[in-house]
Amino acid sequence: MTKLGAQLYTVRDFIKTPEDFDATLRKVADMGYRYVQISGIGESVPADFAGAKLREYGLKCRATHFGFERIRDNLDEMLAIHDAYDCPYIGTGSMPQSYRESEETFRRFIEEAGEVAERIAKAGKTFIYHNHNFEFAKYGEKTGMDLLFEGTSKALQFELDVYWVQAGGADPMYWIRKVEGRMDVVHFKEMGVTKEREQIMVPVGQGNMNWPGIIAACNETGVKYAFVEQDKCAKDPFDCLRDSFNYLSGQEMEI
C-alpha cells in the first residue's frame, strides 16, 4: 500500500534556517506524517543537522528535489547529502528552461538525464524526474513525456505530479499505469477551479480530481510513496498540509 508523506516544498519559506527547519519538522510530525520529501531547503541548513532532526522527530526522508545541473555536475556532493538524509531517491523538480526550446534540446536533456540516472544507479541510489505540464506538448505524434519514457532506461524513474499531468490534458491514472515499474514516488496535488474558470491548487480532497481512482492506481502498480504538495496556498501552508493529511488518512493509504 502506498505510504503518505509531505513534500516540504509546500512550506519552503519555513525551512530556510536551521531553527525554522527544526520547527517545521516538528509541526509536520505532529500532523501525523512519517515521511517527507526535502525540497527548497536553505543553504544554511547543514545536511548532517537535517538528518539528525529527521531522526529526532521520527521522520524519514524518502526523496528530494535539487536542480538538474547541480546533480549532474556535483554528484559526489549530492550523494553525501542524501547519505546524511538517509534518502534513496535523488530527484529533480523540473527540466531546466534551456532544454525546453525545441525537440532537439528536449532530446538532449533526455540523453543527459539518462546518463545521470545510470551514474546514480551505480552509486546505489535512484534518480527521479518530476514533470509539469510542458512535457505533454507534442513533437510530431508523441508528447515529450512519451519521448522521455521511451528514451531512457529503467535507471530513470518518474515522479508523476498528478495535477500537472491533468493540466497537460492527460489522464493521471493512465500515466500511473504506463510508468508501472518505473515509479516509486508520486506527487499528490489537487486541482480546483474558480468561478472565473481559473485552475487553482487546493488541499487534497477539496478539488475535483479522482482521488479514489488515483490512489487505487498507485496501490495496484506498487508506488511506494505519495507526497502531498501544494505550490500555492490561499491560507497557511501548514493548514493545507494538515487538511490534505486528514482527507488522505481516510483513504486506502498507509499512514
Secondary structure, 3 states (H helix, E strand, C coil): CCEEEEEHHHHHHHCCCHHHHHHHHHHHHHHCCCEEEEECCCCCCCHHHHHHHHHHCCCEEEEEECCHHHHHHCHHHHHHHHHHHCCCEEEECCCCHHHCCCHHHHHHHHHHHHHHHHHHHHCCCEEEEECCCHHHCEECCEEHHHHHHHCCCCCEEEECEHHHHHHCCCCHHHHHHHCCCCCCEEEECEEEECCCCCEEEECCCCCCCCHHHHHHHHHHHCCCEEEECCCCCCCCHHHHHHHHHHHHCCCCCEC
